[in-house]
């Protein structure tokens, strides 16, 4: 699965399962974000969670500029996850936002 497809599916999962409790924002691209900034920000329950998406079929690994952002965000108290499939994203959502209505 391409990373763009994974991203669409992750955003859809966030909307369907966490509607009204979590805002999922695609911050990748557009030329205004800093190089290496995570693909998604999840906001809810008084916290922010950053998610870097990596397609399992692409062979891409976390790049040095992405590792810098991971460290910076974690030092600021923001959880950071790297996921490569939809079930992993669902587990992150449940872990971070407690998938209970």
C-alpha positions, 0 to 999 in steps of 0.5 A, a space after each residue: 500500500 502506498 503511503 498516500 493510501 495509508 494516510 487516507 485510511 488512517 484519517 478515515 479511521 480517526 474520523 469514524 471511530 473518534 469523531 468529536 473526540 480527536 481531530 486528525 490533521 494531515 500536516 505533510 506537504 503543501 510546502 509550509 511544514 518543516 522538512 521531516 515533520 510527522 505526517 499526522 497530528 492527532 489532537 484530543 483529550 488535552 494532548 497532541 500525538 504525532 504520527 509518521 507514516 511509512 509504507 510497508 512496501 516502499 522500503 523507506 525508513 525514518 530519515 535523519 530529519 524525521 528522527 530530529 523531529 521525533 526527538 524534539 517532539 518527545 522532548 516537548 512531551 508530545 508522543 510520537 509514533 511510526 506506523 506502517 499499517 492500519 492496524 498499528 494506527 488503530 492501536 496507537 489511537 486506542 493507546 493514546 485516546 482510549 477507544 471507549 465512547 
